[in-house]
Amino acid sequence: MSKQTAVEWLIEELGEYFPHEIGGIHLMVDRAKQMEKEQIIDARISSPITTGDIMLDKQEAEQYYNESYINEK
């Protein structure tokens, strides 16, 4: 089961309240999701993993993001 990010939650909420306007902010939403992804990956890289002091590299962090946050629909 994938986790829902804050941006994904916001999109759902905006779609409920403003179904006709949500299309007008599509580019901003995509940019916000990209920024959020980068923040999650950066946080994962800079935090030590539980098995020791080894830091994750960017590829492993992106894999973590994809496994945790990409919705399989």
C-alpha positions in Angstrom: 0.0 0.0 0.0 1.4 3.4 -1.0 1.6 6.3 1.3 -0.3 9.5 0.4 1.8 12.6 0.3 0.5 16.0 1.5 0.3 17.2 -2.1 -1.7 14.2 -3.2 -4.1 14.8 -0.3 -4.4 18.5 -1.3 -5.2 17.6 -4.9 -8.0 15.3 -3.8 -9.4 18.0 -1.5 -9.3 20.7 -4.1 -10.9 18.4 -6.6 -13.8 17.9 -4.2 -14.4 21.6 -3.6 -13.3 23.1 -7.0 -13.9 20.4 -9.6 -13.9 22.8 -12.5 -10.9 24.9 -11.4 -8.5 22.0 -10.6 -7.4 21.7 -14.2 -6.2 25.3 -14.2 -3.6 24.6 -11.5 -2.3 21.3 -13.1 1.2 22.6 -13.8 1.6 24.1 -10.3 0.5 20.7 -8.8 3.0 18.8 -11.0 5.8 21.2 -9.9 4.7 20.9 -6.2 4.8 17.1 -6.5 8.3 17.2 -8.0 9.5 19.5 -5.2 8.0 17.2 -2.6 9.7 14.2 -4.2 13.0 15.9 -4.1 12.5 16.8 -0.5 11.6 13.3 0.5 14.6 11.9 -1.4 17.0 14.5 0.1 15.7 13.7 3.6 16.2 10.0 3.0 19.8 10.5 1.8 20.7 12.7 4.7 19.3 10.5 7.4 21.3 7.5 8.6 19.8 4.1 7.9 19.0 2.0 10.8 21.7 -0.6 10.1 24.6 1.8 10.7 26.0 5.2 9.8 26.1 4.5 6.1 24.1 7.2 4.1 21.9 6.1 1.3 22.9 7.2 -2.2 20.4 9.1 -4.5 19.5 5.9 -6.4 18.5 4.0 -3.3 16.6 7.0 -2.0 14.7 7.4 -5.2 13.9 3.7 -5.1 12.6 4.2 -1.5 10.4 7.1 -2.8 9.0 5.1 -5.7 8.2 2.1 -3.5 6.6 4.2 -0.7 4.8 7.0 -2.6 4.1 6.1 -6.2 0.5 4.9 -6.4 -0.1 1.8 -8.5 -3.5 2.5 -10.1 
